[in-house]
Amino acid sequence: QVQLVESGGGLVQAGGSLRLSCAASRGTFSRYIMGWFRQAPGKERDFVAHISWKGTSTYYADSVKGRFTISRDNAKNTVYLQMNSLKPEDTAVYYCGAGGSISTAATDYGYWGQGTQVTVSS
């Protein structure tokens, strides 16, 4: 089974940028659809973006479209989330997930990292 570790979170001012990374170990990374989700305190885990097995297809939540970019490097077993023009409402714990099919539902991702905190100050 694949193990995932996120990194790159932190505190940033509104309008700033961050790049999250999610490194995978064990399993075959290229076999998984990779997704990014986020969870604010007291809220559900919400879909942010996902990317296909070879990275040729991506899909974003409306709230981040045009600001965030998901990418993957299968040679490095890593998926990234470039976040630009950050807003205070982007504040959340960000999780990467690995799943077997293209989906925006968190329940369709069987493997998760521990999460990385992103805080955007106004």
N, C-alpha and C positions, 0 to 999 in steps of 0.2 A: 504494500500500500504506500501511496505517496505521502510524504511529510512536507509541510509548507511552513516557511518562516518569512514574515513580513518585516520590512525595515523602511526607514526614510521619513517616518512621521515627525511631527514637531509643532512648534508654535510659529505662526507666520501672520503678518499683517494682511488685512484685506487688500486684494489686488496682487498679492504675491503668488509665488509658485512653490510647489514641492513635487518631488518625484519619489513615488513609492516603488519598492521592489518586493518581489515575492519569489524566494528561491525554493526550489523543489529538490527533494532527495528521495531516494528509493522509488520504485515504480518506474514507469516509462512516461516521462513528462509529455511527450508529443501525442500521447493517446488521449489526453484530457482537454476538454473545453475548460478554459480558465476564466474566472469571473472575479470582479471586484464588487464588494458590497460594503455598506456602511451602516453603523448603528449608533444613534444618538441616545443619551440617557432616557429611559422610559419609553423608548420607541422600538418598533420592529426593525429587523435587519433588512435594509432596502437595497435593491439592485442598483448598481452604478454602471457597469460595463461588462461585456464579455467578448472573448476573442476565440476564433475557431482554431482547430488543431494546428494548422500551418500558418496561422496569422493572417490569412487572406480576407477574412470577414470579421467585422467588428460591429458592435451595437451598443448604444448608449441610452441611459435614462434621459428624458427631456431636460431634466434639471441641470445636467452637466454637459449636454451636447454643445460642441463648439468651444468648450473650455478644457475638457479632459481628453486625454488620448491614451488608449490601452495598446500595448504592444507586447511581443514575446520574442525571446531568443531561445529556440529549442536546443541550440548547441550549449547554452549556458544554463539550461533548465530554469529559466527565470521569466517572469511576467512583470511588466512595469505599468504604472499608472502615472502619467505626467499630468499634473494639475496646475492649470494657469488661471489667472483672474479669480483667485479664491475669494469666497464670500464667507461671512460669519456663519451662515446657515450650512456651510460645508463641514462645520465642526462635528466630528464623530470619531468613533473607532472604525478603522478601515480594515476589512478582512479580505483575503483572497481565498477563493474556493476552487476546487477541481471537480469536474463532473464529466459524465459520459455523454451528455447530449446538450444541444444548444437550448438554453433556458434562462429566463429572468427570475425564476423561483429559487429561493435559497434552499428549499427542500430537495431540489434536484442536484445539489452539489454534495458529494459524499465526504469530502475532505476539506478541512479548514486549517488556516493558520491561527496563531494566537491573537492577531490583531495588532494594529499600530495606531496610536492616538494622533489625530490631526486637530489642531486648535487654530482657528482663524479669529484674530482680534479685529475689532472695528476701529 
